[in-house]
Amino acid sequence: MPPAVLYSRAISGMESPLVTVEVHIANGLPSFTIVGLPETEVRESKDRVRAALQNGRFEFPIRRITVNLAPADLPKESGRFDLPIALGILAATGQIPADALDRYEWAGELALTGELRAIRGALAMTYGAARSGRSFVLPRQNAAEAALVRKATVYPAVSLLQICAHLAGRELIQPLIQPGTLDKDDPGTDSFPYPDMGDVKGQIQARRTLEIAAAGGHSVLMMGPPGTGKSMLAARFPGILPPMTEEEALESAAMQSLGSGGFDIARWKRRPYRSPHHTASGVALVGGGSNPRPGEISLAMHGVLFLDELPEFDRRVLEVLREPLESGRITISRAARQAEFPARFQLIAAMNPCPCGYLGHYLGKCRCTPDQVARYRSKISGPLLDRIDLQIEVPAVPQEDLMRRTSGESSHSIRQRVIAARQRQLQRQGRNNARLTIGEIDTHCTPDVPGLNLLKQAIAGLNLSARAYHRILKVARTIADLGASERIVSTHVAEAVQYHRLDRD
């Protein structure tokens, strides 16, 4: 009897390579063997498949069953191959028609009852299926996510029995076709209840800094005593960012789909906000594992990565941020394979000024020595600090400011200025200022003569690196865009220089 052949997808980084599932049944001692570099979850699928077929009142063959997952050198993980393996056994034994199997690609984890459970990476796999011209059958829980892919034909299934009825022509599953899904110009797709910046009292400079960061896509480090509102400001930062484009939303959703938590369709076009604890490992932060998965920097794609208590992170963990901050991607290399994930995120970091946290507090609480302060701040290396565009102090808020009932400017008002500044950047250079190359900086970020003289003095006085020089120019360009100025003048440069607070220290 010829083997049954079905198609599925594996996950390898951001890619979803095609996997051919071949099921052969032969005479001999009863056995169930899965070959093709299966990991533990795949090897365990034979027990789930056996129970699902028996509970569905199908005949499970008491013969020699061999399942080959090709190509053999590609690692296969997760329970997504349960469904194609079960259908392959049914087709190989003649219990379902096999003539239409090659029109579809299949993925789904089986419960022992035959019900289908959600899988990881549905969005990435649907991209591959749409390019191949085949329809995609997957659990109903993943259908809305998968249908975000343009021109993809998705069949949402509840159980193995429902799929078999569909293949037999008795009860067809209706495809979920949503080309374009959500209109990128629909104003309602980005109206999320973000915390409002108007809740923050005082902190005029910090609010201004975050506005500049949002307008130009810059990274920020806030330093100040406990209770000054650093975490509060960071939580409100997504609310002043421009709306996500459809391309950004799809890239972000694809990364969320690859994560262990999956992607929630209710968060479509909502910028992710990730805030890992300072005990996070390097693998948790940038990704990795034997079968590489994305880390926090990739799950924050087109969103915000907030690192609170920055010096409390392990120094080796922080150092892995240096390359992604510069390049916007992370490459994870293993002996057998390599995976690359995008990591285009905005870093918002916060730290105390000293070990006790109260250096510079208006009540004079700090008792740390200069050596203790220097050791504490040296936990953040110079190369990492050099890659952070905006560095500011967030002072303690005086009691009289806290007791005022008047609120600050709302996120909506700030966001309108940010959107206008971002539009100027896109019209001028097609990207935000933080992503400008050296050549583009020379073209678009040259200040006037007084501004250039001021910048020369700052470089000499602060002993700035070439990278810091270029970052000051990019920040000055963003400040000019917020002021609707085509030229970068000395006031823009002066403000940009003051945001290198830790360099001055």
C-alpha positions in Angstrom: 0.0 0.0 0.0 1.5 3.4 -1.0 2.2 5.9 1.8 -0.2 8.8 2.5 1.4 12.2 1.9 0.4 15.4 3.7 2.0 18.8 4.2 2.6 20.8 7.3 5.1 23.5 8.5 7.9 23.6 11.0 9.1 26.8 12.7 12.8 27.8 12.3 13.4 31.3 13.6 11.0 33.6 11.6 10.8 31.1 8.8 8.2 28.2 8.4 9.8 25.6 6.2 7.6 23.0 4.5 7.4 19.6 6.1 6.2 16.6 4.2 4.4 14.1 6.4 4.6 10.5 4.9 2.7 7.7 6.6 3.3 4.1 5.6 1.6 1.1 7.0 3.0 -2.4 6.5 2.7 -5.9 7.8 4.8 -7.0 10.7 4.9 -6.7 14.5 2.7 -3.8 15.7 4.8 -0.6 16.2 4.5 3.1 15.8 7.7 4.9 14.7 8.3 8.6 13.9 11.5 9.5 12.1 12.8 12.8 10.8 14.5 14.4 13.8 11.5 14.6 16.0 11.8 16.3 19.4 10.1 15.0 22.6 6.7 16.7 21.9 6.6 15.1 18.4 7.6 11.6 19.6 4.8 11.8 22.2 2.3 12.5 19.5 1.9 8.8 18.8 0.1 8.3 22.1 -2.2 11.3 21.5 -3.0 10.2 18.0 -3.8 6.6 19.0 -6.2 7.8 21.7 -7.8 10.4 19.5 -8.5 7.8 16.7 -9.9 5.3 19.1 -12.1 7.8 20.9 -13.3 9.0 17.5 -14.4 5.4 16.7 -11.9 5.0 14.0 -9.9 1.8 13.5 -6.3 2.0 14.7 -4.2 -0.4 12.7 -2.5 -3.1 14.6 0.4 -3.1 12.1 3.8 -1.5 11.5 3.3 2.3 11.2 6.1 4.5 10.1 5.8 8.2 9.9 8.5 10.2 8.1 8.8 14.0 8.6 10.9 15.3 5.7 13.3 16.9 5.4 15.1 14.7 7.8 17.8 17.2 8.9 15.2 19.8 10.0 14.3 19.6 13.7 10.6 19.1 14.4 9.1 20.4 17.6 5.6 20.9 19.3 2.4 19.1 18.9 1.4 20.7 15.6 2.1 17.5 13.7 -0.6 15.5 15.6 -3.3 16.4 13.0 -1.4 15.5 9.8 -0.1 12.2 11.4 -3.6 11.2 12.4 -5.0 12.0 9.0 -2.2 10.2 7.3 -3.0 7.0 9.2 -6.7 7.3 8.3 -5.8 7.9 4.6 -3.3 5.1 4.5 -5.9 2.7 5.9 -8.6 3.9 3.5 -10.9 5.3 6.2 -10.9 8.8 4.6 -10.4 9.8 0.9 -6.9 10.8 0.1 -7.4 12.6 -3.2 -7.8 16.1 -1.7 -5.1 16.0 1.0 -2.5 17.7 -1.1 -4.7 20.8 -1.5 -4.2 21.7 2.1 -1.6 22.2 4.8 -2.3 20.9 8.2 -1.4 21.8 11.8 -3.0 21.1 15.1 -2.4 19.4 18.5 -4.9 16.7 19.3 -6.6 16.2 22.6 -7.2 12.6 23.6 -10.9 13.1 22.7 -10.0 14.2 19.2 -10.6 17.9 19.8 -8.0 20.4 18.4 -5.9 22.6 20.6 -4.2 25.9 19.7 -0.7 25.8 18.4 2.2 28.3 18.4 3.4 30.1 15.3 0.1 30.0 13.3 0.8 33.4 11.7 4.2 32.4 10.4 3.0 29.1 9.1 0.1 30.7 7.3 2.5 33.0 5.4 4.2 29.9 4.0 0.9 28.2 3.1 -0.4 31.3 1.3 2.8 31.5 -0.8 2.5 27.8 -1.7 -1.1 28.3 -3.0 -2.5 25.7 -0.6 -5.2 26.3 2.0 -4.4 25.9 5.7 -6.4 23.9 8.2 -5.7 24.6 11.8 -7.5 24.8 15.2 -10.3 27.3 15.4 -8.5 29.2 18.3 -5.8 30.2 15.8 -8.0 31.0 12.8 -8.5 34.7 13.4 -4.8 35.2 13.9 -3.9 33.2 10.7 -6.5 35.1 8.6 -4.5 38.3 9.1 -2.3 37.1 6.2 -3.5 38.6 3.0 -5.0 36.2 0.4 -4.7 33.2 2.8 -7.5 30.7 2.8 -7.9 29.4 6.4 -10.2 26.5 7.5 -10.9 26.7 11.2 -11.5 23.2 12.6 -12.8 22.1 16.0 -12.0 18.4 16.0 -10.6 15.5 14.0 -14.1 14.2 13.3 -15.1 17.5 11.7 -12.1 17.5 9.4 -12.9 13.9 8.3 -16.5 14.9 7.6 -15.2 17.7 5.5 -12.8 15.5 3.5 -15.6 13.0 2.9 -17.9 15.8 1.6 -20.6 15.2 4.3 -20.2 18.5 6.2 -18.0 21.1 4.7 -16.0 23.5 6.8 -16.5 27.1 5.7 -13.2 28.9 5.0 -12.4 32.1 6.8 -11.1 34.5 4.1 -10.2 37.9 5.3 -7.9 39.6 2.7 -6.5 42.7 4.3 -8.3 41.9 7.5 -8.4 45.4 9.1 -8.1 48.6 7.2 -4.9 50.3 8.1 -6.7 53.7 7.8 -9.5 52.7 10.1 -9.2 55.1 13.1 -10.8 52.6 15.4 -8.1 50.0 15.1 -5.7 51.8 17.4 -8.0 53.2 20.0 -6.7 51.4 23.1 -7.1 52.5 26.7 -3.4 53.3 27.4 -2.6 54.9 30.7 -2.7 58.7 30.2 0.3 60.9 30.5 -1.9 63.5 32.2 -1.8 61.4 35.4 1.8 62.4 35.8 2.4 65.5 38.0 5.5 67.6 37.5 8.4 66.0 35.6 8.3 68.5 32.8 11.7 67.5 31.5 11.0 63.8 31.6 7.7 64.3 29.7 9.6 66.4 27.1 12.2 63.7 26.8 9.7 60.9 26.2 7.9 63.1 23.6 11.2 63.4 21.7 11.9 59.7 22.1 8.4 58.8 20.7 8.8 61.2 17.7 12.2 59.9 16.6 12.2 56.3 17.8 15.0 57.0 20.3 16.0 54.9 23.4 15.8 56.5 26.9 17.5 56.0 30.2 15.9 57.7 33.2 17.8 58.1 36.5 16.2 59.2 39.7 15.3 58.3 43.3 12.6 55.8 44.1 9.0 57.1 43.7 9.7 59.8 41.2 7.5 58.3 38.5 10.0 56.5 36.3 7.9 53.4 35.9 4.7 55.5 35.7 6.2 57.5 32.8 7.4 54.3 31.0 3.9 52.7 31.3 2.4 55.7 29.6 4.9 55.9 26.8 3.1 53.5 24.4 0.1 55.9 24.5 2.0 58.7 22.8 3.5 56.6 20.1 2.1 56.9 16.5 -0.5 54.3 15.4 1.0 51.1 14.0 0.9 50.6 10.2 -0.5 47.4 8.9 3.0 46.2 8.1 4.3 46.9 11.6 1.2 45.2 13.1 1.8 42.1 11.1 5.5 41.9 12.0 4.6 42.4 15.6 1.8 39.8 15.5 4.1 37.3 13.9 6.7 37.7 16.7 3.9 37.3 19.3 2.7 34.2 17.5 6.1 32.6 17.9 6.3 33.3 21.6 5.0 30.9 24.2 2.1 33.1 25.0 0.9 33.3 21.4 -0.9 36.3 19.8 -4.2 37.6 21.0 -6.3 39.0 18.1 -7.7 41.6 20.5 -4.3 43.2 20.6 -4.1 43.7 16.9 -2.4 47.0 16.1 -1.6 47.6 19.8 2.0 48.3 20.5 3.6 45.6 22.8 4.9 46.7 26.2 7.4 44.2 27.7 8.8 44.6 31.2 11.0 41.6 32.2 12.2 41.3 35.8 15.9 42.1 36.4 16.5 38.3 37.1 15.8 37.5 33.5 18.6 35.5 31.8 20.3 36.4 28.5 18.3 33.8 26.6 15.0 35.2 28.0 16.0 38.7 26.9 17.4 38.1 23.4 16.1 34.6 22.6 17.7 31.2 22.2 17.4 27.6 23.2 18.2 24.4 21.3 15.3 25.2 19.0 15.7 29.0 19.0 12.7 31.1 20.1 12.4 34.9 20.2 13.2 36.7 23.5 11.9 39.9 25.0 13.6 42.2 22.6 11.9 40.5 19.6 8.5 40.1 21.4 8.6 43.9 21.9 8.8 44.3 18.1 7.6 47.9 17.2 6.8 48.4 20.8 8.5 49.2 24.1 11.0 47.2 26.2 11.1 48.6 29.7 14.0 47.6 31.9 13.5 48.8 35.4 16.3 48.8 37.9 18.8 48.6 35.1 22.0 48.1 37.2 20.4 45.1 38.9 20.4 43.1 35.7 23.4 40.8 35.3 26.1 42.7 33.4 26.5 39.9 30.8 22.7 40.0 30.2 22.8 43.7 29.5 25.7 43.4 27.2 23.7 41.3 24.8 21.6 44.3 24.1 24.4 46.2 22.4 24.2 44.7 18.9 20.3 44.6 18.7 20.1 48.3 19.7 22.4 49.2 16.8 21.2 46.8 14.1 17.6 46.1 15.0 18.0 42.3 14.7 19.5 39.4 16.7 21.2 36.4 15.2 21.3 33.2 17.3 23.9 30.7 16.2 23.9 27.1 17.2 26.2 24.2 16.1 23.6 22.8 13.7 21.7 25.9 12.6 21.2 29.6 12.8 18.1 31.7 13.4 17.6 35.4 13.0 14.9 37.4 14.6 14.0 41.1 14.1 14.4 43.3 17.2 13.1 46.7 16.3 12.1 47.9 19.7 12.3 51.1 21.8 14.3 50.7 25.0 13.1 52.6 28.0 15.3 52.0 31.0 15.2 53.3 34.6 17.7 53.2 37.4 18.5 54.7 40.8 21.3 57.2 41.0 23.1 55.3 43.8 22.9 52.0 45.8 20.5 53.5 48.4 18.6 55.3 45.7 18.4 58.8 47.2 21.4 60.7 45.8 20.2 64.2 44.9 16.9 63.8 46.8 15.8 67.2 48.2 15.5 65.8 51.7 19.2 64.8 51.7 18.6 61.1 52.5 21.7 59.7 50.7 24.7 58.5 52.7 26.5 56.7 49.8 30.2 57.5 49.3 31.5 58.7 45.9 33.2 55.3 45.4 30.0 53.4 46.1 28.1 55.6 43.6 30.8 55.1 41.0 30.8 51.3 41.4 27.0 51.2 41.2 26.9 53.2 38.0 29.8 51.2 36.4 27.5 48.2 36.3 26.3 49.8 33.1 29.1 49.6 30.6 30.3 52.5 28.5 29.5 50.8 25.1 25.9 50.1 26.2 25.4 53.7 27.6 26.8 55.0 24.3 24.0 53.4 22.4 21.2 55.1 24.5 20.2 58.3 22.8 18.5 60.1 25.7 19.9 60.1 29.3 18.1 62.2 31.9 17.6 62.7 35.6 14.2 62.4 37.0 14.2 64.3 40.3 12.0 63.8 43.3 8.7 65.7 43.0 8.2 68.3 45.7 5.2 67.8 48.0 3.4 70.9 46.8 3.4 69.6 43.2 2.1 66.2 44.3 -0.8 67.9 46.2 -1.9 69.9 43.2 -5.1 68.8 41.6 -4.2 70.0 38.2 -3.0 67.3 35.8 -0.4 67.5 33.2 -0.9 67.5 29.4 -2.8 64.5 28.1 -1.3 61.7 26.0 -3.7 62.6 23.2 -2.2 66.1 22.8 1.4 64.9 23.0 0.6 62.2 20.5 -0.7 64.6 17.9 2.7 66.4 17.9 4.5 63.1 17.7 2.5 62.0 14.7 3.1 65.3 12.9 6.9 65.0 13.6 7.0 61.4 12.5 5.2 62.3 9.2 7.8 64.8 8.5 10.5 62.2 8.9 8.7 59.7 6.7 8.2 62.2 3.9 11.8 63.4 4.1 13.7 60.1 4.4 11.2 57.2 4.6 12.1 56.2 8.2 12.3 57.6 11.7 15.4 59.5 12.8 16.7 56.8 15.1 17.3 54.5 12.1 19.2 57.0 9.9 22.5 55.7 8.4 25.7 57.7 8.5 25.2 59.0 5.0 21.6 60.0 5.8 22.8 61.9 8.9 25.2 63.9 6.7 22.4 64.7 4.4 19.5 65.5 6.7 21.1 66.3 10.1 23.6 69.0 9.4 23.2 72.0 11.8 23.7 75.6 11.0 27.1 77.2 11.8 26.4 78.3 15.4 24.9 74.8 16.1 28.0 73.1 14.6 30.3 75.2 16.7 28.3 74.4 19.8 28.5 70.7 18.9 32.3 70.9 18.5 32.6 72.4 22.0 30.4 69.7 23.4 32.4 66.9 21.9 35.6 68.4 23.3 34.2 69.1 26.7 32.4 65.9 27.2 34.9 63.7 25.4 32.1 62.1 23.3 32.5 59.2 21.0 31.8 59.2 17.3 28.6 57.2 18.0 27.5 59.8 20.6 28.1 62.6 18.1 25.9 61.0 15.5 23.2 60.3 18.1 23.2 63.9 19.2 22.6 64.9 15.6 19.7 62.5 15.2 18.1 63.8 18.4 18.6 67.4 17.3 16.9 66.5 14.0 13.9 65.1 16.0 13.7 68.2 18.1 13.7 70.3 15.0 10.9 68.1 13.5 8.8 68.6 16.7 9.2 72.4 16.2 8.3 72.1 12.5 11.8 73.5 11.6 13.5 72.4 8.4 16.9 73.6 9.7 18.7 72.4 12.8 19.8 75.5 14.8 21.9 75.9 17.9 18.9 75.7 20.3 18.1 72.2 18.9 21.7 71.1 19.3 21.9 72.5 22.9 18.8 70.6 24.0 20.1 67.4 22.4 23.5 67.7 24.1 21.9 68.1 27.6 20.3 64.6 27.1 23.7 63.0 27.6 23.6 63.5 31.3 25.6 60.4 32.2 28.3 61.3 29.7 28.7 64.6 31.6 29.0 62.7 34.9 
